[in-house]
Amino acid sequence: MPSLHILQGPDKGLNIEITHSPTLLGRNSPDLPLTDNTLSRRHAQLTKRNGSWLLDDLNSANGTYINGVKVSSPMALKQGDQIKCGTTLIVFGGEPTSGIPGEPGGSLRIDPDGNIIESAIMATVPSMEDSVIIAGPEASSAVENLRLLYELSAAISSIFDRRQLLEKVMDIIFDNMPADRGFILLKQPEEGGELSPEVIRYRTREHQQKITVSHTIVNYVRQHKEGVLCSNAMRDPRFAKGKSVHNFGIHSALCVPIMARDQAVGVIYVDTTVATHTYAGDQLRLLTAIGLHTGLAIEHARLYQAGVRAERLAAAGETVAYLSHGIKNILQSLQSAADVVDLGFKKRRIETARQGWTILQRNLTRIQNLVLNMLAFSKPRQPSLEMIQLNQLIGETIEMISSQADEKQIGLITDLDEHLPSIPLDPSGMQQVLLNLILNALDAVKPGKGIITVKTEFDGENQQALLMVNDNGSGIEPKQLKHIFQAFISSKGQGGTGLGLAVVHKIVGEHRGKVSVTSTPGEGTVFTIRLPIAGANLADSSSTTAGPASPKDDTNVT
């Protein structure tokens, strides 16, 4: 089954199997949902046609590229191809293209008791031989071997799933060498280091039969770390009467070690009937070099997966650390408020208890907002759109937090466009956006002097609704501005979790809108959100920007 491996981007390390055709790729795809905001909602599509998988771009804003080539019409994918969509880099793990795959469990028998006729070793090549590539009989053969190894290195350097990697190695072997049957064995740590078949391949269905290989040969290759050329005809007593080797299906075989960190972690075995082809020393050297490259790629994949796991653990630890600070501060405030309420009851001072209860309510709201931000940020969601009057939603939100503005003596002003039509919004999601922006502004302005303006406009030319939250607070430094929408980046120290603006960016992106910020230190900040009107050409959130305020128009977002 083909699959996609995310190599770079917000979903780095994710493996997704392709289970049906067609399969949609995009932010809101039911098949392959990705969190990269530079992707369009319907970015590209995978389709299986005549046994091959094709990738087609669906008029995405940022385009789709295969191995650096822009996709303008459906293009066929090969295993190991790199797909670039926005900031996401994907490796395609395709189905085997050469030969017929066999079942690793039941198609191979390694004879440990010497009951089969032992193969004779006719030639060996050390796995670390310096001339392993160039030592062919002709210069043209050496050039071809170099080309093959370059193809192998380019293909497997970007595959990090072990099974896909080994399938690709076997594809290249069957495409470039005479082989009727082949398999790859790897050492299994959980099984005491015993070799286990990972990939088995046949050239045609006529060759599809149980492969029986000598235990002596496999052990020799592992222990001596040498590739061997062998034939099972050399010691066969049936040839004493001069019968044809063709009648008995005698095989010429190559078996080479897979080397990783000077250890033989497995073997590659291929064979062919002597009547079809007899292997020579140059082919043994070539397959030995392939074994070396395969071992390096396996080790590279192992280190990469370990790095991904370490990054995930580090990200989880960082998340816990940031959230712990925020939750700790809220809990401390709750405890202080509870103490004030308790003191008021004990001394029968209702006014004191009321003050404590006000603090308690405010911190309960902070907990609710934190939980909502965590839920909104933690997973992709499809907004439940309704035709909503944005001005009305703003009025309800202002009413919710007006008491906090009054307490700090901050002016909370609305300047709403009466001609703004109803637009498709997720009410709960957009209210979360408004809360985060206004609460951030409340923290940024000075008590008794702060003014926060919430403004709406209708942009008839671009068929967009504009929402702006403007404050006269301390502003944002230019070096912080470019990271403003990243998670866990906060200028409030331990007073913030760094989730608020990341959630704003995410929810606006889910509405196919744009959010931008302009700020001048010491003068204030403007957040501008552009939302599409129903029936308009929806905008891609990849153009989300952050920059310093314009001297002419501090709401300019272009």
N, C-alpha and C positions, 0 to 999 in steps of 0.2 A: 504494500500500500504506500503510495507516495506521501510525502510530508514536507512541511516547511519548518525551517529552523531559523529563529530570529537571532541574527548575529550582532546587530547594533540597533539602538533605539530604545524607547521606553519599555518595550516588552522583551528586552534582551534575555536570551536563555530559554525562551518559550519554544516548545515543539508542538506543532499542530498537524494532525493527520488529515489528509484530504479524503473524505469518505464518499463524495458524490460529485457528479458533474451536471450542470455548471456549479462552481463554487465562487461566491462573491468575496472580494477582499476589500476591507474598508473599516472606517471607525464604527459604523453602525451595522456591520454585516452580521446576520444571524449565523453565518458559517465560520468566519474568521474575524472575530471582533478584536481590533487593536486600539490601543489608547493613544497612539501618536496623533497629536492635533494637526500635524502637517499633512495628514492623509485626508482625502475627501471621504464623505460618507459612503459613496459607491466609487471606489478608486479603480479597481481592476477586477478582471474575472478570469478564472481558470476553467477551461473546457477540455474534455477528453474527446478526441476525434481520431478515428482510424488507429487506435492503440497509442496515440501520442497525446501529451498534455500541452495545450496551447494557452498562452497568456495574452490577454487583450486589455488595453487601457480604456477606461470608460469616461474619456474626456475629463480626466482629473485635473485639478489646478496645477499640481507640481509635476505631473507626468510620471511615467513608469519606465524603468530602464532594465535591460537584461545584459549583464556583463558590459555596462557602460553605453549600450546602444539604446536609444529611445524607441519605445514601442509605439508605432503608428498604425500597425495592423497586427492581427493575431500572429504571434511568433511561437514556434515550437520550443519546448523546454527539454534540456538534458540534465541528468543527475549532476549536481555540483554547480549548476548555473546560479549566479548571484543576481537577485532581483532588488532594485533600489526603488523605494516608494517614500517620498518625503525624506525624513531622517532615519527611516527604518531600512536596514539591510537584511535581506532574507536569502537563505540558501535553499534551493530546491533539491529535495531528496527524492529522486524519481524511482520508477520501477526498473528492474533489471532490463537492459537493452540487448544483451548478448547471451545467447544460449537459453537453456531452460533451467530454472532454479529447481533444486531438489530439497527434500525435507532433511534438515540437519540431523534429526534424531534417528531416522530409520534407513537412510540411504548409504551409510558408511559403516564398515567394520574394520577395526584395527585388530589384526590377529596377534594375540600375545603369546600363543603356545607353539608357534612354528608349525601349525597344521597345514598352512598353505606353502606353496613352493616359494622359497625366499628369492627376492630380487637380488641381482648382483650389482654392486656399485662399480660403474665403469669409469667415472671421473668425478672429481671433487673440486670445489672452489671455496676458499675461505671467505667468510662473510665480509671481512674488512679489507679484501684485496684492493690495492690502489688502482689497478688497471681493470677494474671490474666492468667498466663501460666500454673503453676504447679497444679492448683486446680482441676485437672481432677480426675475421680473416680479411675484410675489405674496408676501405675508408667509407664507402657508401653505407655499409652495415653499421659502422660506428655512428655516423651522422643520424641514421634512422633510430638507433638506440637512444641517442641523446634527445631526439625529438619526442620519443615515447616517454622518456623519463621526465622531460619538461611538462608534457601533457599530464602525466601522473601527478607531479608536484603541484601544478596549477589547480587540478581538480580536487585533490584531497586536502589541500591546505585550508579550505573553507568548509569542510564537512566535519562536524563534531559529534555526530551520532555514530557509534562504533559499527553497528550493523550496516548503515548506509555507506560508511567508509569502505568496509570490506567488499560490499557489493560493487562499488565503483572500481576497486582494484581488480576484481574478477572480470568486470566489463572490459577494462583496458587489456587485460591478459588475453581474453578470448578474441578481442578485436585485432590484436597484433601478433599473436603467436598461434602456431598449429596446435590445438588442444581439443581433444574429444570430451574429456572429463576433467574436472578439477574440484578441489575443496581447500578450505582454509580452516586450520585448527588453532584454537587459542587456549592458553592456560587459564583455568578458572580458579581464582583464589579460594572461593567458597567450597571447592571440591578437592581441596588438598593439593592444588597445583596440577591436577590432571588435565590433559588436553581434551577439548570438546569441540565438535564441528560447529562452525558459525555460518559458513556459506558452502553450498554444494551446487555445482553447475554442470550441465551437459550441453554438448554442441547441438545435437538433434535428439528427437525422441528415440531414434534407433540406438543411441548410446546410453539411454536411460536405464541403467541397471545398477544393482548394488556394487559399490566400489569396495574392493578388499585390498588393503595395503599392508605391507609388512611392518610389524612392530619394530623389527631390527632397523629398518631404514629410518623410521621416524625418530627412534632413540639416538641413532648415529648423528642425525642432523642436529638434534637438540644438544647433545653432549659435546660434539666437536664444533658446533656453530659453523658448519660447512654446508654449502649446497651440494647436492649429489645428482649425477646422471646415472640412471640404472635401467636395467631391463630384466623382466622375469623369464626371458628365454635362455639365459646363459647357463642355468643349472637344471633346466627341465629335461629329465631323462626321456621324455617322449620324442625328442629330436634325434635320438640315437638311430632311428630308422629313417631319418632324412625327410620326415613329413614337413609339409609347408607350414610356415609360421602363420600364414593367413588362416588356415583351418582352425587354429587354436586361439586366435585373437590375442596373440602375444603383444604386450605393450612396452613402449619406450616411455620412460617417466622422468620427471624432474621434481625434486623435493628440496626446498630451500628454507632456511630459518627466517623468522620474523624477529628482528633484533630491536630491543629497546633498553637503553642504559646498560649495554654490554651483556644483556641477558636474552636468551632465546625464549620469547614469550609465546611462540607458536610456529607453525610451519605452513608453507604454501605448497600444494602438490598438484601437478597437472600430468596427464598422460595421453598418449595417442597410440593407435595400433601401429605395429612395425610396418605393416603392409601399406599404411598411409604415409607415415613419416617416421624418421628416426632422428631424435634430438642430437645436437652437436654441442661442442664446448661453448660456442658464442651464445647460444640460447640459455645455457646454464648460467653463464656470467650475467646475462641480462635479467633473468628471473631472480638471481641472487641480489642484484641491485634493487629490483622491485621489492624484495623482502625487506631490505634495509630502509627504503623510503616508507614502506607500510608501517614498520615498527616506529619510526619517527613520528608518523602521522597519528598513530594510536596513542603515543605518549603525549603528543601535542593536544589531542582531544581530551585525554584524561586531565591534563593540567588545566585546560580551558574549563571543563566542567567543574573542577575543584575551585577554580577562580570564581565561576558563576555562583556556586554554593556559598563561597566566602563573602561575595558581594551581597547576596541576599541576607545572610546572617548579619552582616555589618549594617545593611539598610534597616533590618528589623530592630537591631540594637539602637540605631540612631533614632528611629521612630519612637521606640519606647522611652528613650532619654528625653526627647523633646516633649512628648506628651506627659511624661511624669512630672516635668517642671510645671507645665500648665495646670495639670490636675492638682498638684501639691499646693499651688498658690490659691486655687479655688477652694480647696478643702480648708486651708488655713483661714480664709475669709469666712467660710461657712461656720467654722468653729468659733471665730470671734463674734459673728452675728448671733449665734446660739447663746454665747455667754452674755451678750447684751440683753437678749430677750429674757434669759433666766434671771439676770440681775433686776430687770424691770418688774418681773413677777414677784420676786422675793421682797422688794421694797415697795411693792404696790405703786410703781410709777408707770402708768400706761404709756406716757409719751416716750419714755426710755425703751419700753418693749416695742413700741411702734417703730422707733428708729432701727432697732435690731432686726425687726421683721422686714423692713425695707431693704436692708443690706442682704438679708437671707434671700429675698425674692430676686434681687439683682444677680446673685451668684448662682441661683438655680437656673436663671436664664442663660448665664455663661456656660453652665454644664450642658444645657440643652443645645446651645449653639455649637459647642465643641463636638458633641456626639453627632449632630447633623452634618458637620463638616467632615468628620471621620467617615461617616457612611457615604457621603457624596464623593469623597476622594478615593475610597478604597476599591471601587469597581465601576466598570463602564455601565451606563444606564441609558435606556431609551426614554427621552422626555415624553411625558403624557401631555400632548399639546391640546389646548383649548383656545378658542377665540376670546381673548381677555382684553379689557381696557386697562392699559398699563398705568394710566393716571390713578385709577381707582386702587390698584394694587399698591402704588406708592403711598397713597393716603392711609391705607390700612397699616402699612409698615411703619410710617412716621408715627402713627398713633401708638404703636407698640413700644417705641423707644423714646417718646417725647418726654417721659418723666426723667429719664437719664440726662437728657439735654437740659431740662429745667434745673435739675439738681446741680449741674456744673455751670449754670447760667450761660449756656451756649445757644446762639440763635440758629434755629433749624427752619430754613426757608424753602418753599416750593415755588417753582416757576414752570407751570405745566401748560403745554400746548393744547388748547381746547379742540383743535382740529385733528388731533392724533386719532386715527381709527383703531378699532380693535385689531390685535395681532395675535398670531399663534404662539402661545406661551405655556410652559409648565408652571402653574401658579406657585407650587411649593418650591421648585427649584429657583425661579426668578426672585421669590421673596427672600430666599437664602442669599442670593447675590446682593440684593439691596441691603439686607441686614449687615452682611460682612463689610460692604463699602461704607455704610454710614457709621457703623461701630468703629471702624478703622479711623474715620475722619474725627469722631468724638475723641479718640485717643491722641490724635495729632494736634488738635487745636488747644489753645490755652483757656482755662476756665475764666469766665467773665469777659473774654475778648473774642472768643471763637465764633465764626459764622460758617455754617454749612448750607450749601444751596443744592437742591435736587431739581434738575431741569429736564424737560422733555421737548423734543422737536420732531416734526415730520419732514423728512427729506423726500419730497415728491419726485425729484429727478432720479434718485437711485432707489426709490421705493423702499426706504428704510425708516425705522423708528430709532431716534437717538435718545439715549439716557445718559445724563452727565451728573456726576457727584463732585462738587467743587468745595474745597475748604481753604481757609487762610492760615493753615498750620505751618509747621516747621519745614515742610517740603522733604524731598528725598534726594540724597546725594547721587550724582551721576553714576558712580561706580556701583551703587546698590540698585539703580534703576533697571539695569539689564537683567537682574536676577529676581525682579519683583514678583514674578508669577511662579517661581520655583517653590516646591514644597519645602517646609521647614527652614525657610529663609525669613527671619523676622528681625525688625529693627527695634523691637520692644524688649529685648533681652529675655529674661525669664517670665515676662508678663505676657508673652504671646507664644503660640504654637507654630506659627508659620504656615498654617493650613488655609487661612481665610482667603487670601488672594489666589492661591492655587485652585481652590474650589470655584472661585469666581471665573477664572480662566476656563476651567473644565466645563462648567454648566453653560457658559456662553457659547463655547465650542459645540456643545451638544445641541444648542439651538441654531447652529450654523451661523453664528454671529461673530463679531470681532470685538475685542476689548483692547483699549490702548490707554496709556497713562502719560501725562506730561507734568513736569514738576520743576519748580525753581526753589532751591534751598532758601529758607527764610521768608518765602512769599506764599507758598501753598501748592496744592496738587489738584489735578483734574483727572478723574477717571471717565472715559467715554466708552459707551457700549453702543454698537450698531446692530440692530436686529432686523431681519428680513420681514417684509410685509407679505401676507399670503398671496401666492401667485407670482411673486417676483423671482428673479434669478437669485438663488440663494448664494451667499458669500461663503468662501472657505476660510476657516479660522486660522489657516496657515499665515495670514497676514497680520496676526496679532503683534503689536509693536509696543515698545516703550522708549521714550526719549525725553530730552529736556524740553521745557516749555518754549513755544514760539513767541517771540516778542510782539508779533502782530495779533496772533489769535491763539490763546492758550488752550483752545479746544480742538486745534487742528490735528487730525489723526491720520492724514495721508502720508 
